[in-house]
């Protein structure tokens, strides 16, 4: 083993001496060549001393400890130069990495102190556990070196990494092996002879990598920009390493005091510690806390605005459906929230929930006239619900809606403004980690809400344009149908004069019957496709119970047969009778088609606070909230094989034209209820009030 150790470290001394000579010969042509030459020389001297000790027997000395400190410090200095610190003429105190420099100085100060005490007072320090302390400090030096390597690689652009990757591999390889050596020593309370002997060969293998890196040294002089992502990963790496060091020490203690159970306890403890570390690193709450902690204590601003805005825009610009869901996720990520919902004004008189993510659905719309909407429109504030509960007078006469108070963990409401008006608003739930709502966070949420509103409005405009084009196509189809009808009428018109002439001809009679039959079948198909009636409407007061009885009687031959319950007869509305009957008949027909034959369809008519309310309830298959929100009222999209997909859309539009509302309540597998609310005829309403 003595010969192996001497050969291992002797080879390392030789190759690093060659690296030193090469760097000295080109110091005037390559950046940082002198720093690399100094680190190579320190490593060569240290390796030569280790080879000498290996040949003559190992004995701790001030010289060996000093050369080990010098070697590590030289490589750390080289890494700091590549990172952009300690450049000639620069003030290191003004660098953003001054904290890192102080950390390096503190760790190496501790390293020097423990090494000096171990050389001058070996009996005292080793009797007090100083041997383990010295091993832990050396492992910590290796961890610090790996942090420097990781920051160097992450701080470079993909083009710049071409020049530094072999330097990172070479220097990082030496520190990784040192960390492995000292971690094993902490676990087993001794230096493993095989690992110690292989250490020289490992160092020798890193020298060619450093030679290649030196040849690419032209790109080493770029500036450093330490992003939050780099600092986040570095902090996670450092914390993990320190945690593993602490757990390794605890594991050794369990093995030392555990007796016969010591080894079993040690393995079980280390496995549990590893599982705990993985669980913490994969915890969203921990990552959110670490990001907030870094932003609060290491940077003057809470956000890296370039990175946040690129992520925000990239998420909103993705193709495909679900823009409202992606909008919630994009805004929520700014404050580490885990859920929310968004409302927009699709009608002029109310705001409806269009999407929710990890948040309960709210079917109840919020009217434009409410104090809550007026406050968002006039002030355009980010409403802190906790602050509202503590200091409600700040918000004037604003009253929170009941449905908003009922949502668990509701936190803030962000207005979505577009061109100075309130387009919608977004509710965010409590964040994973505590976030202080200062001026910076509030301003960011406001501008993010405005950007989100522009994306949502653009999608609504595109959807409206598509619908207009579809209706235009529908009108063009009507032109073709009229053209076909004209041809059929012309064809039938020819039969009339010929019928008098050939009325006694059996063959002519057969041809005439075939022609008429074909024409009728073709016109029926066209009428099925073209079911719109463009005749001028004549709204008049209608007895709604009579109209419903007529609509129900037309469905008497269907199964299940709809049942009508009139709680109050004689109620009147103002509408076009034919069109309103067609709308109600369509809703009843849909209910029948969605219900099995052994089910039931019930139509209920009643007076609901000065308005006529018609409930059409079935026990059919029901609909999901997503289907109701995204597809039920979407024109030209139907789940029926021969459907055109405009019945529900036309029904809602006409009911809105009459000043009413069409609401849907449905549970998959338990049926659906369509509720039509229409205003009472003005004269009848006055009579009933009198």
C-alpha positions as CSV (number, residue, x, y, z in Angstrom):
1,X,0.0,0.0,0.0
2,X,3.0,2.3,0.7
3,X,4.2,2.0,-2.9
4,X,0.6,2.5,-4.2
5,X,0.2,5.8,-2.2
6,X,3.6,7.1,-3.3
7,X,2.9,6.3,-6.9
8,X,-0.6,7.8,-6.8
9,X,0.4,11.1,-5.3
10,X,3.7,11.1,-7.2
11,X,1.8,10.9,-10.5
12,X,-0.4,13.8,-9.4
13,X,2.6,15.9,-8.5
14,X,4.1,15.2,-12.0
15,X,1.0,16.1,-14.1
16,X,0.3,19.3,-12.1
17,X,3.9,20.3,-12.4
18,X,3.5,19.9,-16.2
19,X,0.3,22.0,-16.0
20,X,2.2,24.7,-14.0
21,X,5.0,24.9,-16.7
22,X,2.4,25.1,-19.5
23,X,0.6,28.0,-17.8
24,X,3.7,29.9,-17.0
25,X,4.8,29.7,-20.7
26,X,1.5,31.3,-21.9
27,X,0.7,33.6,-19.0
28,X,0.8,36.7,-21.2
29,X,-1.6,35.3,-23.9
30,X,-4.3,33.6,-21.8
31,X,-6.7,35.1,-19.2
32,X,-6.1,33.9,-15.6
33,X,-3.1,31.7,-16.6
34,X,-1.1,32.9,-13.6
35,X,-3.9,32.0,-11.2
36,X,-4.2,28.6,-12.7
37,X,-0.4,28.2,-12.6
38,X,-0.4,29.1,-8.9
39,X,-3.1,26.5,-8.1
40,X,-1.3,23.9,-10.2
41,X,1.9,24.6,-8.4
42,X,0.3,24.4,-4.9
43,X,-1.3,21.1,-5.9
44,X,2.0,19.7,-7.2
45,X,3.8,20.6,-4.0
46,X,1.0,19.1,-1.9
47,X,1.0,15.9,-4.0
48,X,4.8,15.6,-3.7
49,X,4.6,15.9,0.1
50,X,1.7,13.3,0.2
51,X,3.9,11.0,-1.9
52,X,6.8,11.5,0.5
53,X,4.6,10.8,3.5
54,X,3.2,7.7,1.8
55,X,6.7,6.4,1.2
56,X,8.1,7.1,4.7
57,X,4.9,6.7,6.7
58,X,2.2,9.2,7.4
59,X,2.6,11.8,10.2
60,X,0.5,15.0,10.6
61,X,2.6,18.1,10.3
62,X,2.2,21.8,10.0
63,X,3.6,21.6,6.5
64,X,1.1,19.1,5.2
65,X,-1.8,21.0,6.7
66,X,-0.5,24.2,5.4
67,X,-0.1,22.9,1.9
68,X,-3.6,21.4,1.9
69,X,-5.0,24.8,2.9
70,X,-2.9,26.5,0.2
71,X,-4.1,24.0,-2.4
72,X,-7.8,24.5,-1.6
73,X,-7.5,28.2,-1.3
74,X,-5.7,28.5,-4.6
75,X,-8.5,26.7,-6.4
76,X,-11.1,28.7,-4.6
77,X,-9.3,31.9,-5.7
78,X,-9.2,30.6,-9.3
79,X,-13.0,29.9,-9.2
80,X,-13.7,33.4,-7.7
81,X,-11.7,35.0,-10.5
82,X,-13.7,33.1,-13.1
83,X,-16.9,34.2,-11.4
84,X,-15.9,37.8,-11.9
85,X,-14.8,38.7,-8.3
86,X,-11.4,39.9,-7.2
87,X,-10.6,41.3,-10.6
88,X,-7.7,43.8,-10.7
89,X,-9.0,47.3,-10.0
90,X,-12.5,46.2,-8.7
91,X,-13.9,46.9,-5.3
92,X,-15.0,43.5,-4.0
93,X,-17.2,45.1,-1.3
94,X,-19.4,46.5,-4.1
95,X,-19.9,43.1,-5.7
96,X,-23.2,41.4,-5.4
97,X,-21.3,38.3,-4.3
98,X,-19.6,40.0,-1.3
99,X,-21.6,37.7,1.0
100,X,-20.1,34.7,-0.8
101,X,-16.6,36.1,-0.4
102,X,-17.2,36.6,3.3
103,X,-18.5,33.0,3.5
104,X,-15.3,31.7,1.8
105,X,-13.1,33.8,4.1
106,X,-15.0,32.5,7.2
107,X,-14.8,28.8,6.2
108,X,-11.1,29.0,5.4
109,X,-10.4,31.0,8.6
110,X,-12.0,28.1,10.5
111,X,-10.0,25.6,8.4
112,X,-6.7,27.4,9.3
113,X,-7.6,27.6,13.0
114,X,-8.5,24.0,13.4
115,X,-5.4,22.9,11.3
116,X,-3.0,25.1,13.4
117,X,-4.5,23.8,16.7
118,X,-4.2,20.2,15.4
119,X,-0.5,20.7,14.6
120,X,0.5,22.6,17.7
121,X,-1.6,20.9,20.3
122,X,-2.4,17.5,18.7
123,X,-2.9,15.7,22.0
124,X,-5.3,18.3,23.4
125,X,-7.5,18.8,20.3
126,X,-7.7,15.1,19.3
127,X,-8.7,14.2,22.9
128,X,-11.6,16.7,22.7
129,X,-12.9,15.3,19.4
130,X,-10.9,17.6,17.3
131,X,-10.1,14.8,14.8
132,X,-13.8,14.6,13.8
133,X,-14.0,18.4,13.8
134,X,-11.0,18.6,11.4
135,X,-12.6,16.1,9.1
136,X,-15.9,17.9,9.2
137,X,-14.2,21.3,8.3
138,X,-12.4,19.7,5.4
139,X,-15.7,18.2,4.1
140,X,-17.2,21.7,4.5
141,X,-14.4,23.2,2.4
142,X,-15.2,20.6,-0.3
143,X,-18.9,21.6,-0.2
144,X,-18.0,25.3,-0.4
145,X,-15.8,24.5,-3.5
146,X,-18.7,22.7,-5.1
147,X,-20.9,25.7,-4.6
148,X,-18.4,27.9,-6.3
149,X,-18.2,25.4,-9.3
150,X,-22.0,25.3,-9.5
151,X,-22.4,29.0,-9.4
152,X,-19.7,29.4,-12.1
153,X,-21.5,27.0,-14.4
154,X,-25.0,28.3,-13.9
155,X,-23.9,32.0,-14.3
156,X,-22.7,31.4,-17.8
157,X,-24.7,31.5,-21.0
158,X,-24.8,28.3,-23.1
159,X,-22.2,29.8,-25.4
160,X,-19.9,30.7,-22.4
161,X,-20.2,27.2,-20.8
162,X,-18.2,25.9,-23.7
163,X,-15.2,27.6,-22.2
164,X,-15.6,26.8,-18.6
165,X,-17.2,23.3,-18.5
166,X,-13.9,21.4,-18.4
167,X,-12.6,23.7,-15.7
168,X,-15.7,22.9,-13.7
169,X,-15.3,19.2,-14.3
170,X,-11.7,19.2,-13.3
171,X,-11.8,21.4,-10.2
172,X,-15.2,20.0,-9.2
173,X,-13.9,16.4,-9.6
174,X,-11.2,17.1,-7.0
175,X,-13.6,18.5,-4.5
176,X,-16.2,15.8,-5.1
177,X,-13.6,13.1,-4.3
178,X,-12.5,15.0,-1.2
179,X,-16.1,15.3,0.0
180,X,-16.5,11.5,-0.5
181,X,-13.3,10.8,1.4
182,X,-14.2,12.9,4.4
183,X,-17.8,11.8,4.5
184,X,-16.7,8.2,4.7
185,X,-14.2,9.2,7.4
186,X,-17.0,10.8,9.5
187,X,-19.1,7.7,9.1
188,X,-16.5,5.1,10.1
189,X,-14.2,7.3,12.3
190,X,-11.1,6.6,10.2
191,X,-9.6,7.4,6.8
192,X,-10.1,4.6,4.4
193,X,-6.7,3.4,3.0
194,X,-8.0,2.6,-0.4
195,X,-9.8,5.9,-0.9
196,X,-6.8,7.8,0.4
197,X,-4.5,5.9,-2.0
198,X,-6.9,6.5,-5.0
199,X,-7.0,10.2,-4.2
200,X,-3.7,11.0,-6.0
201,X,-4.8,9.1,-9.2
202,X,-8.1,11.0,-9.2
203,X,-6.3,14.3,-8.9
204,X,-4.0,13.3,-11.7
205,X,-7.0,12.5,-14.0
206,X,-8.4,16.0,-13.5
207,X,-5.2,17.7,-14.9
208,X,-5.9,17.0,-18.6
209,X,-9.4,18.5,-18.2
210,X,-7.8,21.7,-16.8
211,X,-5.4,21.7,-19.7
212,X,-8.3,21.6,-22.2
213,X,-10.1,24.3,-20.2
214,X,-6.9,26.5,-20.3
215,X,-6.8,26.2,-24.1
216,X,-10.4,27.6,-24.2
217,X,-9.6,30.4,-21.7
218,X,-10.5,33.2,-24.1
219,X,-14.1,33.2,-22.9
220,X,-13.3,33.2,-19.2
221,X,-13.3,37.0,-18.8
222,X,-17.1,37.5,-19.1
223,X,-19.1,39.3,-16.4
224,X,-21.1,37.5,-13.7
225,X,-24.8,38.0,-13.1
226,X,-26.0,36.0,-10.2
227,X,-29.7,35.4,-10.8
228,X,-32.2,34.3,-8.2
229,X,-32.4,30.9,-9.8
230,X,-28.6,30.4,-9.3
231,X,-28.7,31.5,-5.7
232,X,-31.8,29.3,-5.1
233,X,-30.0,26.2,-6.3
234,X,-26.8,27.1,-4.5
235,X,-28.6,27.6,-1.3
236,X,-30.4,24.3,-1.7
237,X,-27.1,22.5,-2.5
238,X,-25.3,24.1,0.5
239,X,-28.2,23.3,2.8
240,X,-28.4,19.7,1.6
241,X,-24.7,19.2,2.1
242,X,-24.7,20.7,5.6
243,X,-27.7,18.5,6.5
244,X,-26.0,15.4,5.2
245,X,-22.9,16.3,7.3
246,X,-25.0,16.7,10.4
247,X,-26.9,13.5,9.8
248,X,-23.7,11.6,9.1
249,X,-22.3,12.8,12.5
250,X,-25.5,11.8,14.2
251,X,-25.4,8.4,12.5
252,X,-21.9,7.8,13.7
253,X,-22.9,8.7,17.2
254,X,-25.7,6.2,17.1
255,X,-23.4,3.5,15.9
256,X,-20.8,4.4,18.6
257,X,-23.3,4.3,21.5
258,X,-25.8,1.7,20.2
259,X,-23.8,-1.4,21.1
260,X,-25.1,-4.5,19.2
261,X,-27.9,-2.4,17.7
262,X,-25.5,0.4,16.6
263,X,-25.1,-0.6,13.0
264,X,-28.8,-1.3,12.5
265,X,-29.8,2.0,14.2
266,X,-27.2,3.9,12.0
267,X,-28.6,2.5,8.7
268,X,-32.2,3.1,9.7
269,X,-31.4,6.6,10.9
270,X,-29.5,7.5,7.7
271,X,-32.3,6.1,5.5
272,X,-34.9,8.1,7.4
273,X,-32.7,11.2,7.1
274,X,-32.4,10.7,3.4
275,X,-36.1,10.3,2.9
276,X,-36.7,13.4,5.0
277,X,-34.3,15.4,2.8
278,X,-35.9,14.3,-0.4
279,X,-39.3,15.1,1.0
280,X,-38.2,18.6,1.9
281,X,-36.5,19.3,-1.4
282,X,-39.7,18.2,-3.3
283,X,-42.0,20.2,-1.0
284,X,-43.6,23.1,-2.8
285,X,-44.0,25.0,0.5
286,X,-40.3,24.7,1.3
287,X,-39.4,25.9,-2.2
288,X,-41.8,28.9,-1.9
289,X,-40.4,29.8,1.5
290,X,-36.8,29.6,0.3
291,X,-37.6,31.8,-2.7
292,X,-39.2,34.4,-0.5
293,X,-36.4,34.3,2.0
294,X,-33.7,34.8,-0.7
295,X,-35.7,37.7,-2.3
296,X,-36.2,39.3,1.1
297,X,-32.7,39.0,2.5
298,X,-30.4,39.0,-0.5
299,X,-32.0,41.4,-3.0
300,X,-33.3,45.0,-2.9
301,X,-36.3,43.9,-5.0
302,X,-38.5,40.9,-4.4
303,X,-38.6,39.8,-8.0
304,X,-36.4,39.1,-11.0
305,X,-38.7,41.0,-13.3
306,X,-37.1,39.8,-16.5
307,X,-37.5,36.1,-15.5
308,X,-41.0,36.5,-14.0
309,X,-42.3,38.4,-17.0
310,X,-40.9,35.9,-19.5
311,X,-42.5,33.0,-17.6
312,X,-45.8,34.9,-17.3
313,X,-45.9,35.8,-21.0
314,X,-44.8,32.3,-22.0
315,X,-47.6,30.6,-20.0
316,X,-50.3,32.9,-21.4
317,X,-49.1,32.6,-24.9
318,X,-49.3,28.8,-25.1
319,X,-51.6,27.3,-27.7
320,X,-54.8,25.4,-26.9
321,X,-57.8,25.9,-24.7
322,X,-57.9,26.8,-21.0
323,X,-56.5,30.4,-21.3
324,X,-58.5,31.4,-18.2
325,X,-57.0,28.5,-16.1
326,X,-53.5,29.4,-17.3
327,X,-54.2,33.0,-16.4
328,X,-55.0,32.0,-12.8
329,X,-51.8,29.9,-12.6
330,X,-49.6,32.6,-14.1
331,X,-50.8,35.3,-11.7
332,X,-50.9,32.9,-8.7
333,X,-47.3,31.9,-9.3
334,X,-46.2,35.5,-8.7
335,X,-47.2,35.3,-5.0
336,X,-46.8,31.5,-4.5
337,X,-50.6,31.0,-4.3
338,X,-51.9,27.5,-4.9
339,X,-55.3,28.3,-6.3
340,X,-57.8,30.9,-7.5
341,X,-60.7,31.8,-9.8
342,X,-61.5,34.4,-12.4
343,X,-64.7,36.3,-13.2
344,X,-65.3,38.4,-16.4
345,X,-68.2,40.4,-17.7
346,X,-69.6,38.6,-20.7
347,X,-72.9,40.4,-20.2
348,X,-73.4,44.1,-19.4
349,X,-75.1,43.5,-16.1
350,X,-73.1,40.8,-14.3
351,X,-69.7,39.1,-13.8
352,X,-69.7,35.3,-14.2
353,X,-67.0,32.9,-13.1
354,X,-65.3,31.5,-16.1
355,X,-62.6,29.4,-14.6
356,X,-61.4,28.1,-11.2
357,X,-58.2,26.3,-10.2
358,X,-58.0,24.5,-6.8
359,X,-60.9,26.7,-5.8
360,X,-64.6,26.0,-5.4
361,X,-66.9,26.8,-8.3
362,X,-69.3,29.7,-7.7
363,X,-72.4,29.5,-9.9
364,X,-73.8,32.8,-8.6
365,X,-73.0,35.8,-10.7
366,X,-72.0,39.2,-9.3
367,X,-74.1,42.1,-10.5
368,X,-72.4,45.2,-11.9
369,X,-74.5,47.4,-9.5
370,X,-73.0,45.8,-6.3
371,X,-70.7,47.9,-4.1
372,X,-68.0,45.3,-4.5
373,X,-67.8,45.8,-8.3
374,X,-68.2,49.5,-8.0
375,X,-65.2,49.7,-5.7
376,X,-63.1,47.6,-8.0
377,X,-64.1,49.8,-11.0
378,X,-63.6,53.1,-9.2
379,X,-60.5,52.4,-7.1
380,X,-58.9,49.5,-9.0
381,X,-57.3,48.3,-5.7
382,X,-55.9,44.9,-4.9
383,X,-58.3,43.9,-2.1
384,X,-56.6,42.2,0.8
385,X,-59.4,40.2,2.5
386,X,-57.6,39.9,5.8
387,X,-57.0,43.7,5.8
388,X,-60.7,44.2,5.1
389,X,-61.6,42.2,8.1
390,X,-59.2,44.1,10.3
391,X,-59.7,47.6,9.0
392,X,-62.8,47.7,6.9
393,X,-63.2,51.5,7.0
394,X,-60.3,51.7,4.5
395,X,-62.6,50.3,1.8
396,X,-65.4,52.8,2.4
397,X,-68.9,51.4,1.8
398,X,-67.7,48.3,0.0
399,X,-69.5,45.1,1.1
400,X,-67.9,41.7,0.3
401,X,-70.3,39.3,-1.4
402,X,-71.5,36.4,0.7
403,X,-70.1,33.8,-1.8
404,X,-66.7,35.4,-1.4
405,X,-66.7,35.2,2.3
406,X,-67.7,31.5,2.1
407,X,-64.6,30.5,0.0
408,X,-62.0,28.9,2.3
409,X,-58.5,30.4,2.4
410,X,-59.6,33.3,0.2
411,X,-56.8,35.9,0.3
412,X,-56.8,38.7,-2.3
413,X,-58.9,40.0,-5.2
414,X,-56.9,41.4,-8.2
415,X,-58.8,43.6,-10.6
416,X,-58.4,42.8,-14.3
417,X,-58.5,46.2,-16.0
418,X,-58.6,46.9,-19.7
419,X,-58.4,50.4,-21.1
420,X,-59.3,52.0,-17.8
421,X,-62.5,49.9,-17.2
422,X,-63.0,46.8,-15.1
423,X,-63.0,43.8,-17.4
424,X,-63.0,41.2,-14.6
425,X,-61.4,40.2,-11.4
426,X,-59.4,37.3,-10.0
427,X,-59.5,35.7,-6.5
428,X,-56.3,34.2,-5.2
429,X,-56.1,31.7,-2.3
430,X,-53.6,31.9,0.6
431,X,-49.9,31.3,-0.5
432,X,-47.7,28.4,0.5
433,X,-45.4,30.8,2.3
434,X,-46.1,34.1,4.0
435,X,-45.9,36.9,1.4
436,X,-45.9,40.5,2.5
437,X,-48.3,42.6,0.4
438,X,-46.0,45.7,0.0
439,X,-46.1,48.3,-2.8
440,X,-43.9,46.1,-5.0
441,X,-46.1,43.1,-4.9
442,X,-49.3,45.1,-5.3
443,X,-47.9,47.0,-8.3
444,X,-46.8,43.7,-9.9
445,X,-50.2,42.2,-9.4
446,X,-51.9,45.2,-10.9
447,X,-49.9,45.1,-14.1
448,X,-50.2,41.3,-14.3
449,X,-54.0,41.7,-14.0
450,X,-54.0,44.3,-16.8
451,X,-51.9,42.0,-19.0
452,X,-54.1,39.0,-18.2
453,X,-57.2,41.1,-19.1
454,X,-55.8,41.9,-22.5
455,X,-55.2,38.2,-23.2
456,X,-58.7,37.2,-22.1
457,X,-60.3,40.0,-24.0
458,X,-58.4,39.1,-27.1
459,X,-59.6,35.5,-26.8
460,X,-63.2,36.7,-26.4
461,X,-62.8,38.9,-29.5
462,X,-61.4,36.0,-31.5
463,X,-64.3,33.8,-30.4
464,X,-66.9,36.5,-31.3
465,X,-65.2,36.8,-34.7
466,X,-65.3,33.1,-35.3
467,X,-69.0,33.1,-34.4
468,X,-69.7,35.9,-36.8
469,X,-67.9,34.0,-39.5
470,X,-69.9,30.9,-38.7
471,X,-73.2,32.8,-38.9
472,X,-72.0,34.3,-42.2
473,X,-71.4,30.8,-43.4
474,X,-74.9,29.9,-42.2
475,X,-76.4,32.8,-44.2
476,X,-74.5,31.6,-47.3
477,X,-75.9,28.2,-46.8
478,X,-79.4,29.7,-46.7
479,X,-78.7,31.3,-50.1
480,X,-77.8,27.9,-51.5
481,X,-81.0,26.4,-49.9
482,X,-83.1,29.1,-51.5
483,X,-81.5,28.4,-54.8
484,X,-82.3,24.7,-54.4
485,X,-85.8,25.5,-53.4
486,X,-86.2,27.6,-56.5
487,X,-85.1,24.7,-58.7
488,X,-87.6,22.4,-56.9
489,X,-90.4,24.9,-57.4
490,X,-89.6,25.2,-61.0
491,X,-89.5,21.5,-61.4
492,X,-92.9,21.1,-59.7
493,X,-94.3,24.0,-61.7
494,X,-93.7,22.0,-64.9
495,X,-96.0,19.2,-63.6
496,X,-99.1,21.4,-63.5
497,X,-99.6,22.2,-67.2
498,X,-98.5,18.6,-68.1
499,X,-100.9,17.1,-65.6
500,X,-103.9,18.3,-67.6
501,X,-102.4,17.0,-70.8
502,X,-101.3,13.5,-69.5
503,X,-103.7,13.0,-66.6
504,X,-104.9,9.6,-68.2
505,X,-101.3,8.4,-68.8
506,X,-100.3,5.8,-66.0
507,X,-96.6,6.3,-66.7
508,X,-96.8,10.1,-66.4
509,X,-98.8,9.7,-63.2
510,X,-96.1,7.4,-61.8
511,X,-93.3,9.8,-62.8
512,X,-95.2,12.7,-61.3
513,X,-95.6,10.8,-58.0
514,X,-91.9,10.0,-57.9
515,X,-91.0,13.6,-58.6
516,X,-93.3,15.0,-55.9
517,X,-92.0,12.4,-53.4
518,X,-88.4,13.2,-54.1
519,X,-89.0,17.0,-53.9
520,X,-90.9,16.6,-50.6
521,X,-88.1,14.5,-49.1
522,X,-85.5,17.0,-50.3
523,X,-87.4,20.0,-48.9
524,X,-87.8,18.2,-45.5
525,X,-84.0,17.7,-45.3
526,X,-83.4,21.4,-46.2
527,X,-86.0,22.5,-43.6
528,X,-84.2,20.5,-41.0
529,X,-81.0,22.3,-41.8
530,X,-82.6,25.7,-42.1
531,X,-84.8,26.1,-39.1
532,X,-84.5,29.9,-38.6
533,X,-87.6,32.1,-39.3
534,X,-86.7,35.5,-40.6
535,X,-90.3,36.8,-40.4
536,X,-90.7,40.1,-38.5
537,X,-91.5,39.6,-34.9
538,X,-94.7,41.1,-33.3
539,X,-94.3,41.0,-29.5
540,X,-97.6,41.0,-27.8
541,X,-98.9,40.1,-24.3
542,X,-99.1,36.3,-24.0
543,X,-100.7,34.0,-21.4
544,X,-97.7,32.0,-20.6
545,X,-99.6,29.0,-19.2
546,X,-101.6,28.6,-22.5
547,X,-98.4,28.8,-24.5
548,X,-96.8,26.1,-22.3
549,X,-99.8,23.9,-22.6
550,X,-99.6,24.1,-26.4
551,X,-95.9,23.4,-26.3
552,X,-96.4,20.4,-24.0
553,X,-99.2,19.0,-26.1
554,X,-97.0,18.9,-29.2
555,X,-94.6,16.6,-27.2
556,X,-97.4,14.2,-26.0
557,X,-96.4,11.5,-28.3
558,X,-92.8,11.3,-26.9
559,X,-91.6,9.2,-24.0
560,X,-91.3,10.2,-21.3
561,X,-94.3,12.4,-21.7
562,X,-93.7,15.8,-20.1
563,X,-95.9,16.9,-17.2
564,X,-97.0,20.5,-16.7
565,X,-97.6,22.0,-13.3
566,X,-99.1,25.5,-13.2
567,X,-98.9,27.0,-9.7
568,X,-100.5,30.3,-10.8
569,X,-102.6,30.7,-14.0
570,X,-103.0,33.9,-16.1
571,X,-99.4,35.2,-15.9
572,X,-98.5,37.2,-19.0
573,X,-95.3,38.1,-20.7
574,X,-94.6,40.3,-23.8
575,X,-93.0,38.2,-26.6
576,X,-93.4,36.8,-30.0
577,X,-95.6,33.8,-29.5
578,X,-94.2,31.6,-32.3
579,X,-90.5,32.2,-31.3
580,X,-91.1,31.9,-27.6
581,X,-92.9,28.6,-28.2
582,X,-90.1,27.4,-30.3
583,X,-87.5,28.3,-27.6
584,X,-89.5,26.6,-24.8
585,X,-90.3,23.6,-27.1
586,X,-86.5,23.2,-27.8
587,X,-85.7,23.1,-24.1
588,X,-88.5,20.6,-23.5
589,X,-87.3,18.5,-26.4
590,X,-83.7,18.5,-25.1
591,X,-85.0,17.4,-21.7
592,X,-86.9,14.5,-23.3
593,X,-84.0,13.4,-25.4
594,X,-81.6,13.4,-22.4
595,X,-84.0,11.3,-20.2
596,X,-84.6,7.6,-20.5
597,X,-88.1,6.3,-21.1
598,X,-88.6,5.4,-17.5
599,X,-87.5,8.9,-16.3
600,X,-89.6,12.0,-15.9
601,X,-89.7,15.5,-17.4
602,X,-91.6,18.2,-15.4
603,X,-92.4,21.7,-16.3
604,X,-93.3,24.1,-13.5
605,X,-94.8,27.6,-13.9
606,X,-94.9,30.0,-11.0
607,X,-94.7,33.7,-10.0
608,X,-91.3,34.4,-8.6
609,X,-91.2,37.9,-7.0
610,X,-92.8,39.8,-9.8
611,X,-91.4,37.7,-12.6
612,X,-92.5,34.5,-14.4
613,X,-90.3,31.5,-13.6
614,X,-90.4,28.3,-15.7
615,X,-88.5,25.3,-14.4
616,X,-87.9,22.4,-16.9
617,X,-86.6,19.5,-14.8
618,X,-85.5,16.1,-16.1
619,X,-84.0,13.0,-14.5
620,X,-81.6,12.4,-17.4
621,X,-77.8,12.0,-17.6
622,X,-77.0,15.6,-16.6
623,X,-74.0,17.8,-17.6
624,X,-70.7,18.7,-16.1
625,X,-69.8,22.3,-15.1
626,X,-67.1,22.4,-17.7
627,X,-69.6,21.3,-20.5
628,X,-72.1,24.0,-19.3
629,X,-69.4,26.7,-19.2
630,X,-67.5,25.8,-22.4
631,X,-69.9,24.0,-24.8
632,X,-73.6,24.3,-24.0
633,X,-74.1,27.7,-25.5
634,X,-71.5,27.5,-28.1
635,X,-73.1,27.8,-31.6
636,X,-72.6,25.2,-34.3
637,X,-71.3,22.6,-31.7
638,X,-73.7,19.8,-30.9
639,X,-73.5,16.4,-29.3
640,X,-76.4,15.1,-31.4
641,X,-75.6,13.4,-34.7
642,X,-78.0,15.5,-36.8
643,X,-77.9,18.6,-34.5
644,X,-76.8,22.1,-35.7
645,X,-75.8,23.3,-32.2
646,X,-77.7,26.6,-32.3
647,X,-80.8,25.7,-30.2
648,X,-79.4,26.5,-26.7
649,X,-77.6,29.5,-28.0
650,X,-80.7,30.9,-29.7
651,X,-82.8,30.2,-26.6
652,X,-80.5,32.1,-24.3
653,X,-80.2,35.0,-26.7
654,X,-83.9,35.4,-27.1
655,X,-84.6,35.1,-23.4
656,X,-82.0,37.8,-22.8
657,X,-83.6,40.0,-25.5
658,X,-86.9,39.8,-23.5
659,X,-85.0,41.0,-20.4
660,X,-85.0,37.6,-18.8
661,X,-82.4,35.0,-17.6
662,X,-81.7,31.4,-18.5
663,X,-80.0,29.5,-15.7
664,X,-78.8,25.8,-15.6
665,X,-78.4,23.5,-12.6
666,X,-77.1,20.1,-13.4
667,X,-75.5,17.1,-11.6
668,X,-74.0,14.3,-13.8
669,X,-76.1,11.2,-13.5
670,X,-78.9,13.0,-11.6
671,X,-80.6,15.3,-14.1
672,X,-80.8,18.9,-15.2
673,X,-83.0,21.9,-14.5
674,X,-83.3,24.8,-16.9
675,X,-84.8,27.9,-15.3
676,X,-86.3,30.6,-17.5
677,X,-87.1,33.9,-15.8
678,X,-89.1,36.4,-17.7
679,X,-90.5,39.8,-16.6
680,X,-94.2,40.1,-16.1
681,X,-96.3,42.1,-18.5
682,X,-96.2,45.7,-17.1
683,X,-100.0,46.2,-16.9
684,X,-100.4,42.8,-15.2
685,X,-97.6,43.6,-12.7
686,X,-99.3,46.9,-11.8
687,X,-102.7,45.2,-11.3
688,X,-101.1,42.5,-9.1
689,X,-99.2,45.2,-7.1
690,X,-102.5,47.1,-6.6
